[in-house]
Every structure is written in C-alpha cells, then in structure tokens.
Amino acid sequence: MSKYLTVRGKSSWFSFLISKKMLWVIAGLLIVNAAVFIVGTGIGSVKVTPVEVIKVLLGTGSEMHTVIVNTLRLPRMIVAVLVGSSLAVSGAILQGLIRNPLASPDIVGITGGATLGAVCFFFFLGSAISITWLPLCAIIGAFVSTLIIYLLAWKKGVSPLRMVMIGIGMSAAYSSISYMLMISGPIILANKSMTFMTGSIYGVSWEKDVLVMLPWVLILLPLALLMAREVNVQELGTDIAAGVGSAVQVKRALLILLSVALAGAAVAIGGAIGFIGLMAPHIARKLVGPAFGGVLPVSALIGSLILLVADLAARTLFTPLDIPAGVFTAVIGAPFFVYLLYKNRHA
C-alpha cells in the first residue's frame, strides 16, 4: 500500500505527494490541541466544564459562562495558539535555512531584537501612534537584529555555530539595552517592558491583541507553508540549490523575511517566550521526517500545544499568582538546548 496520496490539478499544471503518516499526525495534533484548548478555557477561579465551553463556542451557553469564556479566557487561548505556532514555524524555517539544529528566533537573537523594538515603541511612540503599529516595530527590531548578527558572523561565509554564539551574545546586549530603558522611564512603561522580556500572555484582549496579530498570522503562515519546498531546496546548500534552478539569494531573502516577521509579530503580542522555536521543529522532524512540507504544519501545531500547556500551568500551578508562560517554556527548553549544543559540539 502506498504511503503517499497523489494530488494533481485537472490540467496537470501542478502535482504533489502528501504523506499519509503526516495526515494522521496532523489529525492527532489537531485533536490534542482542541482538547487542551477547551479544557484550558474552562479552568480558572470559576470552573466551566468542557461541555459548557463548547456550548458557549456554539452560541448556546449561559450568560455568565459566555461572559467568562468570551471576554476573559478565549482571547488568551487564541493568542497562545497564534504566538506558539508563529514562533515554531519561524524556528523551523531558520533551522532549514542556515542548516543548523541549534537555530531558533530566541537563540540567535531575533527575539531579543524584536523585544527591544517593542520596548522602544512603548517608550518613544506608544503615546503618539496606535497600538496596531506595535507588531511592525517588533518586526523592524527583529530584522535589524538579524542583519547585524549575520554581518558579524560572516567570515568567508557564515558558520552555523558562529552565528549561534554571536546571536547569544547579541541577545544579552539587547536585553541590557531594554533594561536600561526600563529603569530610565516611568514605572508603568517599565511594567509593560518587563512583561515583554519575561514572555506572558496575561491580560490579552480581543481589540489590542487578537485582532492586531491575527492579520499577520493569516498572511505569513500560509506564505510559509507555500514556500516549504524552497526551504527543502535551501537546506541542500547554495551550490545544489542553484544547480536545480532555484533563485537562491532571492528565495533566501524571502524566507529570512518570513521567519523574522513571524517571530516579530509573535513577540509583539506574547513577549520574549523562549525555546518554542527550538523545540517544536525537532519534535516535528521526529514525527514526520525531514521534509518541510510536513515539518512546518506539524511544527505550528506542536508550538501551539506547547504554549497552551505552558500558559495553563502558569496560571494554575501557583494560584493566585499568574506566572509568565515564558518561565515554563524556559524550564523545558534550556536543558533541551544544552543537550543539542552537546550533541552538535563537533559541527
């Protein structure tokens, strides 16, 4: 029995294979994500059963449950899905592009640059322009950070391990600048900045968070999935990619922009939540293999699941305290990074 499904256009202008295993994995992850989403939405100071949550989502719930779910909890759960999937896909693209299993937006300094861009928005532009410009400022910070790191890592080419090491150093520098802005400004801006630097989706709303990030995700994630084949080609190396007819530099620039934009948009809403972009692609490759046609959508679902679980733990394990979700992703991700660093020490 074939392991693949063949999809062809009527006029044969396109055709591709879809792995049956990938479809099963995606279906399983969708079910698990939905279960965690529904259960997590019902957990809080006022318990709402999964059945009542489903009723609210279908528009038939009680008035009290509708207010609790739609106003207080649903935006937070949706933001967790959007931020987690964006960081995971950004990390997967980055790992394939520079052929480095240690790469992720937070490790190589992209998240740090995006965080600094967001902090600068609060301190210099927050009172002058709309909050809807926040993702753009974070993306600009992420792009400038990426450009600086790439130039510093260049020495007759870019060594993957050198890029990671420089990224770690630059990330620390960006954090120092952010802290300097925090202590020199008003206390209310310092509180906002600290939230970004620890990574938290506490207190999100429909207007300022969900509706601000949703357009970015709806545009960038489909673009990333459409370019999955190009990530496969880039992973072969510059010479081979050029040999098979790819416009290497143009496609590489587009993929870098996609990765940076996804990470920047995620940081603008969720803050510097670390290690999701590192862990999710590795788990995805274990489940569906190295082809990015499967890695990217599976990474998105795994990243969403990681942040849903991390945020659920953050708001329930130490009640009444609401711990930043970034603390829990770091607890898991830091040992994972050390393991990968040891495993690839001779790279």
DOTI-111959 format. One line per 8 residues: number of its first residue (from 1); their letters; for each residue y, z, x of C-alpha. Coordinates in steps of 0.25 Angstrom, whole numbers, padded with zeros to 4 digits. Layout:
// residues N
NUM	A	Y,Z,X  ...;
This chain:
// residues 347
1	MSKYLTVR	0000,0000,0000  0014,-0004,0005  0023,0007,0010  0035,-0001,0006  0042,-0007,-0006  0048,-0020,-0004  0061,-0023,-0011  0066,-0037,-0012;
9	GKSSWFSF	0078,-0044,-0019  0076,-0055,-0029  0082,-0065,-0020  0075,-0059,-0007  0089,-0056,-0001  0084,-0042,0002  0071,-0035,0004  0067,-0021,0010;
17	LISKKMLW	0056,-0012,0010  0056,0002,0004  0046,0013,0009  0038,0019,-0002  0038,0032,0006  0053,0032,0007  0054,0031,-0008  0045,0043,-0010;
25	VIAGLLIV	0053,0051,0000  0066,0048,-0007  0060,0051,-0021  0055,0064,-0016  0068,0068,-0009  0076,0064,-0022  0067,0073,-0030  0069,0085,-0020;
33	NAAVFIVG	0084,0082,-0019  0085,0082,-0035  0077,0095,-0036  0085,0103,-0025  0098,0097,-0032  0094,0102,-0046  0089,0116,-0041  0101,0118,-0031;
41	TGIGSVKV	0111,0115,-0042  0105,0126,-0051  0105,0136,-0040  0117,0145,-0039  0123,0158,-0045  0120,0153,-0059  0106,0147,-0059  0104,0134,-0066;
49	TPVEVIKV	0089,0129,-0068  0086,0115,-0063  0083,0111,-0078  0098,0115,-0081  0103,0108,-0069  0096,0095,-0074  0102,0097,-0088  0116,0099,-0082;
57	LLGTGSEM	0114,0086,-0074  0109,0079,-0086  0121,0084,-0094  0114,0093,-0104  0115,0107,-0097  0122,0119,-0102  0137,0120,-0100  0136,0132,-0090;
65	HTVIVNTL	0126,0125,-0082  0134,0112,-0082  0146,0119,-0076  0138,0126,-0065  0130,0113,-0061  0140,0102,-0062  0152,0110,-0057  0147,0120,-0047;
73	RLPRMIVA	0134,0115,-0042  0132,0100,-0044  0143,0095,-0035  0137,0104,-0023  0123,0098,-0025  0129,0084,-0025  0137,0086,-0013  0125,0091,-0006;
81	VLVGSSLA	0117,0078,-0009  0129,0069,-0005  0132,0077,0008  0118,0079,0012  0114,0064,0010  0126,0059,0017  0124,0067,0030  0109,0064,0030;
89	VSGAILQG	0112,0049,0029  0123,0050,0039  0114,0057,0049  0103,0046,0047  0112,0035,0050  0117,0042,0062  0103,0044,0067  0099,0030,0066;
97	LIRNPLAS	0112,0024,0071  0112,0031,0084  0097,0033,0085  0098,0048,0087  0090,0058,0079  0100,0069,0082  0111,0062,0076  0118,0067,0063;
105	PDIVGITG	0132,0068,0058  0134,0083,0062  0127,0082,0075  0135,0070,0081  0148,0076,0076  0151,0067,0064  0150,0079,0054  0160,0086,0063;
113	GATLGAVC	0170,0075,0063  0169,0074,0048  0171,0089,0047  0183,0088,0056  0188,0076,0047  0186,0085,0034  0193,0097,0041  0205,0088,0045;
121	FFFFLGSA	0206,0083,0031  0207,0097,0026  0218,0101,0036  0226,0089,0036  0224,0081,0024  0218,0090,0013  0231,0093,0006  0236,0079,0007;
129	ISITWLPL	0225,0070,0002  0213,0070,-0008  0200,0077,-0004  0193,0063,-0007  0198,0059,0007  0190,0070,0014  0177,0062,0016  0186,0051,0023;
137	CAIIGAFV	0192,0061,0032  0178,0067,0035  0172,0053,0038  0184,0049,0047  0181,0062,0055  0167,0059,0056  0170,0044,0060  0179,0049,0071;
145	STLIIYLL	0169,0059,0076  0158,0049,0077  0167,0039,0085  0171,0050,0095  0156,0054,0097  0152,0040,0098  0162,0037,0109  0159,0050,0117;
153	AWKKGVSP	0144,0047,0116  0146,0033,0122  0141,0031,0136  0135,0017,0137  0130,0019,0123  0128,0031,0114  0117,0041,0118  0112,0047,0105;
161	LRMVMIGI	0110,0061,0111  0124,0060,0118  0130,0057,0104  0124,0069,0098  0128,0078,0109  0142,0073,0109  0142,0074,0093  0138,0089,0094;
169	GMSAAYSS	0150,0091,0104  0160,0084,0095  0155,0091,0083  0158,0104,0089  0172,0099,0093  0175,0094,0078  0171,0108,0073  0180,0114,0083;
177	ISYMLMIS	0192,0106,0078  0188,0109,0064  0188,0124,0067  0202,0123,0074  0207,0116,0061  0201,0127,0052  0207,0139,0060  0221,0132,0061;
185	GPIILANK	0222,0129,0046  0223,0136,0032  0211,0145,0029  0208,0136,0016  0206,0124,0025  0198,0132,0035  0188,0135,0024  0187,0121,0020;
193	SMTFMTGS	0185,0117,0034  0174,0128,0036  0167,0123,0024  0166,0109,0031  0162,0114,0044  0150,0122,0039  0146,0112,0028  0146,0116,0014;
201	IYGVSWEK	0146,0110,0000  0150,0123,-0007  0161,0121,-0018  0160,0106,-0019  0165,0099,-0031  0164,0086,-0039  0178,0081,-0036  0180,0085,-0022;
209	DVLVMLPW	0166,0083,-0016  0156,0076,-0024  0165,0065,-0029  0172,0064,-0015  0159,0062,-0008  0151,0054,-0018  0158,0040,-0016  0156,0041,-0001;
217	VLILLPLA	0141,0044,-0002  0139,0034,-0013  0145,0023,-0004  0140,0028,0010  0125,0032,0007  0121,0018,0001  0128,0011,0012  0120,0019,0022;
225	LLMAREVN	0107,0016,0014  0111,0001,0015  0112,0002,0030  0099,0009,0032  0093,-0004,0038  0105,-0004,0048  0102,0010,0053  0088,0005,0056;
233	VQELGTDI	0093,-0006,0064  0103,0002,0071  0092,0012,0075  0085,0001,0083  0096,0001,0093  0108,-0008,0096  0101,-0020,0102  0089,-0021,0092;
241	AAGVGSAV	0099,-0019,0080  0108,-0031,0086  0095,-0039,0088  0091,-0038,0073  0105,-0043,0069  0112,-0030,0066  0127,-0029,0068  0124,-0017,0076;
249	QVKRALLI	0138,-0012,0078  0144,-0015,0064  0132,-0008,0057  0132,0004,0067  0147,0006,0064  0144,0005,0049  0132,0015,0050  0141,0025,0058;
257	LLSVALAG	0152,0024,0048  0141,0027,0037  0136,0039,0044  0149,0044,0047  0155,0042,0033  0143,0049,0027  0144,0061,0036  0159,0062,0034;
265	AAVAIGGA	0158,0061,0019  0147,0072,0019  0155,0081,0028  0168,0079,0019  0161,0086,0008  0150,0094,0014  0155,0098,0027  0148,0098,0040;
273	IGFIGLMA	0134,0100,0035  0125,0098,0047  0112,0093,0051  0108,0085,0038  0111,0072,0044  0102,0076,0056  0090,0082,0048  0089,0072,0035;
281	PHIARKLV	0087,0059,0043  0076,0065,0052  0069,0071,0039  0071,0057,0032  0064,0050,0044  0052,0059,0043  0051,0056,0029  0053,0041,0028;
289	GPAFGGVL	0053,0036,0043  0064,0030,0051  0069,0018,0043  0083,0021,0038  0081,0015,0024  0073,0027,0021  0079,0037,0031  0093,0036,0025;
297	PVSALIGS	0090,0039,0010  0080,0049,0013  0090,0056,0023  0100,0056,0012  0090,0063,0002  0086,0073,0013  0100,0076,0017  0104,0079,0002;
305	LILLVADL	0092,0088,0001  0095,0096,0014  0109,0099,0009  0105,0102,-0005  0095,0112,0000  0105,0118,0011  0116,0119,0001  0106,0126,-0009;
313	AARTLFTP	0102,0136,0002  0117,0138,0006  0121,0143,-0008  0109,0151,-0012  0103,0158,0000  0115,0167,0003  0121,0169,-0011  0132,0171,-0014;
321	LDIPAGVF	0136,0165,-0001  0137,0149,0000  0133,0146,0014  0137,0132,0019  0125,0122,0017  0128,0117,0032  0123,0130,0037  0109,0128,0031;
329	TAVIGAPF	0109,0113,0036  0112,0118,0050  0102,0129,0050  0091,0118,0048  0098,0107,0055  0101,0114,0068  0087,0117,0072  0083,0102,0068;
337	FVYLLYKN	0094,0097,0077  0089,0105,0089  0075,0100,0086  0080,0086,0086  0088,0088,0099  0076,0093,0106  0067,0082,0101  0077,0071,0106;
345	RHA	0081,0078,0119  0076,0066,0127  0083,0056,0119;
